[in-house]
Amino acid sequence: MRYDVAVIGAGASGMTAALFAAKNGARVTVFEKNGEPLRKLLRTGNGKCNLTNSSIDLNEYVSSDVDFVKDKLFSFSNNDLIHFFKTLGLVTKDKNGYVYPLNEQASSVSKVLLKEASVYGINVKTDCLVNMIAKDNDKFLISIEGEKQRYEFDRVIVSTGSKAGLLKGEKENGEKLLKPFDISFLPFVPGLCKLVLRGYDFESVKGVRNEAKVSLLKNGEGIKEEYGEILFWEKGISGICVFNLSNHCIRNIKENDRLSIKIDLLPEYDEEGFEEFKEFVAVSMLLNNEKTICELFNGFLKDKLSNMILEIVGIDKDTTVSKITKDQLFEILEKLKDITFEIDGLAGFDSAQVCIGGVDTKELTNDFELKSVPGMFVTGELIDVCGPCGGYNLQWAFTSGAIAGEKACC
Ligand SMILES: Cc1cc2nc3c(=O)[nH]c(=O)nc-3n(C[C@H](O)[C@H](O)[C@H](O)COP(=O)(O)OP(=O)(O)OC[C@H]3O[C@@H](n4cnc5c(N)ncnc54)[C@H](O)[C@@H]3O)c2cc1C
């Protein structure tokens, strides 16, 4: 029997599911609410599309069941994905584990997927917002906003993504579509996003970038650490390492837990190196005792960051170093290795790259079929799985799409 399969959402996971279903003999229709398919994919990796990671650490995924994620990524791995794209003619390159198309154009990824879809006769219907899915015996009925007609299918794959990174006017309704089926759904919260911090007016350091070690603290205890470039924004900090920490601000946190972030602005120095550095600055202070403290700091720290540190420790930036004791100097320097701010929250869904939360993995079979609704599959970001930066999330979207699509046609 040749199944009629509907895919809701022409994103990375939906288009992959459509392809795998069609290649295995299904007649596939994809419904996409936007005017074009794969719109989000075009924005990924700053338009370069970091489609996977050659050295994925599966423990870095955040989900209520990380083992579920691991199994699936063994079934359709990063190497399988690179091979799949190779068969479509897409050549990739590896930059420290981050895998991109060789020409660094997300549009090439989109084009090869859409070309393959047309080769397999997949019907991609754009400007079609699915607003209801109903089950009638073993058929699925799909309603499109503004249309009276309902479409009938044997299988349905729901690939509607999450609330993250939606463009103005876009709305998410995946959770609503699944509501009639009584599926356990963990509320979406922003993932891979900027942090809002308390205790300083960050407007004065907005736009400043610095290498840093950042640690997430729960009730004062370190729970996760990352290195990389941080970028200050008007309400706190941003940057890939901060995004990665943001994924850990929700899970395993109880209501009264206090979350804070510790920033080390001199990550180059280990303990011993830092002691030597402090002594060096102390000597430098003696040799330059006509300078202001801010001028002394100019030799190793960005101006705006010097001002920030001095403001935090309560020393006027115009104070001449002759008025500063060695102990005071050391106190300021130690602050550079340990500035701690309370976390006030996560920046909103608009600026988030992904969401934490979604369909509970407990609801799914190993093939992404809903255990309680045979014939209905869920893929991609709509599932409670979220990875760090570096291609982890697209890999998840492709993996879940490939596995679900293959199963949905038989
Ligand atoms: C700015 C940005 C950069 C990113 N960069 C990277 C990166 O470089 N590497 C990486 O791994 N990840 C990256 N991500 C994350 C990655 O894009 C997502 O994890 C991935 O796209 C999820 O795929 P998906 O198919 O599940 O959802 P989506 O790609 O969001 O696709 C869902 C599709 O469903 C459609 N849809 C939703 N509801 C309906 C409905 N009711 N009816 C019809 N259609 C509907 C949507 O319009 C959309 O086209 C980035 C995200 C953002 C926002």
Ligand as a Chemical Component Dictionary entry (heavy atoms), coordinates in Angstrom:
data_LIG
# 
_chem_comp.id                   LIG 
_chem_comp.type                 NON-POLYMER 
_chem_comp.pdbx_formal_charge   0 
_chem_comp.three_letter_code    LIG 
# 
loop_
_chem_comp_atom.comp_id 
_chem_comp_atom.atom_id 
_chem_comp_atom.alt_atom_id 
_chem_comp_atom.type_symbol 
_chem_comp_atom.charge 
_chem_comp_atom.model_Cartn_x 
_chem_comp_atom.model_Cartn_y 
_chem_comp_atom.model_Cartn_z 
_chem_comp_atom.pdbx_ordinal 
LIG C1  C1  C 0 18.997 32.719 14.274 1  
LIG C2  C2  C 0 19.141 31.228 14.453 2  
LIG C3  C3  C 0 20.341 30.631 14.106 3  
LIG C4  C4  C 0 20.497 29.234 14.289 4  
LIG N1  N1  N 0 21.670 28.668 13.893 5  
LIG C5  C5  C 0 21.831 27.320 14.034 6  
LIG C6  C6  C 0 23.007 26.671 13.560 7  
LIG O1  O1  O 0 23.879 27.286 12.919 8  
LIG N2  N2  N 0 23.128 25.336 13.783 9  
LIG C7  C7  C 0 22.157 24.603 14.418 10 
LIG O2  O2  O 0 22.331 23.408 14.621 11 
LIG N3  N3  N 0 20.999 25.183 14.819 12 
LIG C8  C8  C 0 20.809 26.509 14.631 13 
LIG N4  N4  N 0 19.624 27.083 15.018 14 
LIG C9  C9  C 0 18.532 26.211 15.530 15 
LIG C10 C10 C 0 17.854 25.500 14.335 16 
LIG O3  O3  O 0 17.540 26.449 13.351 17 
LIG C11 C11 C 0 16.578 24.784 14.792 18 
LIG O4  O4  O 0 16.891 23.915 15.848 19 
LIG C12 C12 C 0 15.979 23.992 13.625 20 
LIG O5  O5  O 0 15.671 24.840 12.559 21 
LIG C13 C13 C 0 14.720 23.254 14.091 22 
LIG O6  O6  O 0 14.136 22.631 12.967 23 
LIG P1  P1  P 0 12.592 22.278 12.956 24 
LIG O7  O7  O 0 12.317 21.698 11.630 25 
LIG O8  O8  O 0 12.259 21.488 14.147 26 
LIG O9  O9  O 0 11.861 23.669 13.130 27 
LIG P2  P2  P 0 11.844 24.923 12.180 28 
LIG O10 O10 O 0 13.096 25.014 11.401 29 
LIG O11 O11 O 0 11.479 26.063 13.035 30 
LIG O12 O12 O 0 10.677 24.614 11.163 31 
LIG C14 C14 C 0 9.326  24.598 11.531 32 
LIG C15 C15 C 0 8.508  24.990 10.318 33 
LIG O13 O13 O 0 7.150  24.748 10.565 34 
LIG C16 C16 C 0 6.377  25.823 10.080 35 
LIG N5  N5  N 0 5.116  25.820 10.817 36 
LIG C17 C17 C 0 4.957  26.008 12.157 37 
LIG N6  N6  N 0 3.663  25.868 12.502 38 
LIG C18 C18 C 0 2.998  25.562 11.385 39 
LIG C19 C19 C 0 1.634  25.299 11.106 40 
LIG N7  N7  N 0 0.705  25.288 12.063 41 
LIG N8  N8  N 0 1.272  25.050 9.832  42 
LIG C20 C20 C 0 2.199  25.044 8.842  43 
LIG N9  N9  N 0 3.510  25.291 9.037  44 
LIG C21 C21 C 0 3.901  25.542 10.296 45 
LIG C22 C22 C 0 7.272  27.017 10.335 46 
LIG O14 O14 O 0 6.909  28.116 9.559  47 
LIG C23 C23 C 0 8.630  26.455 9.984  48 
LIG O15 O15 O 0 8.934  26.606 8.629  49 
LIG C24 C24 C 0 19.437 28.464 14.840 50 
LIG C25 C25 C 0 18.238 29.088 15.167 51 
LIG C26 C26 C 0 18.074 30.452 14.979 52 
LIG C27 C27 C 0 16.763 31.107 15.330 53 
# 
loop_
_chem_comp_bond.comp_id 
_chem_comp_bond.atom_id_1 
_chem_comp_bond.atom_id_2 
_chem_comp_bond.value_order 
_chem_comp_bond.pdbx_ordinal 
LIG C1  C2  SING 1  
LIG C2  C3  SING 2  
LIG C2  C26 DOUB 3  
LIG C3  C4  DOUB 4  
LIG C4  N1  SING 5  
LIG C4  C24 SING 6  
LIG N1  C5  DOUB 7  
LIG C5  C6  SING 8  
LIG C5  C8  SING 9  
LIG C6  O1  DOUB 10 
LIG C6  N2  SING 11 
LIG N2  C7  SING 12 
LIG C7  O2  DOUB 13 
LIG C7  N3  SING 14 
LIG N3  C8  DOUB 15 
LIG C8  N4  SING 16 
LIG N4  C9  SING 17 
LIG N4  C24 SING 18 
LIG C9  C10 SING 19 
LIG C10 O3  SING 20 
LIG C10 C11 SING 21 
LIG C11 O4  SING 22 
LIG C11 C12 SING 23 
LIG C12 O5  SING 24 
LIG C12 C13 SING 25 
LIG C13 O6  SING 26 
LIG O6  P1  SING 27 
LIG P1  O7  DOUB 28 
LIG P1  O8  SING 29 
LIG P1  O9  SING 30 
LIG O9  P2  SING 31 
LIG P2  O10 DOUB 32 
LIG P2  O11 SING 33 
LIG P2  O12 SING 34 
LIG O12 C14 SING 35 
LIG C14 C15 SING 36 
LIG C15 O13 SING 37 
LIG C15 C23 SING 38 
LIG O13 C16 SING 39 
LIG C16 N5  SING 40 
LIG C16 C22 SING 41 
LIG N5  C17 SING 42 
LIG N5  C21 SING 43 
LIG C17 N6  DOUB 44 
LIG N6  C18 SING 45 
LIG C18 C19 SING 46 
LIG C18 C21 DOUB 47 
LIG C19 N7  SING 48 
LIG C19 N8  DOUB 49 
LIG N8  C20 SING 50 
LIG C20 N9  DOUB 51 
LIG N9  C21 SING 52 
LIG C22 O14 SING 53 
LIG C22 C23 SING 54 
LIG C23 O15 SING 55 
LIG C24 C25 DOUB 56 
LIG C25 C26 SING 57 
LIG C26 C27 SING 58 
# 
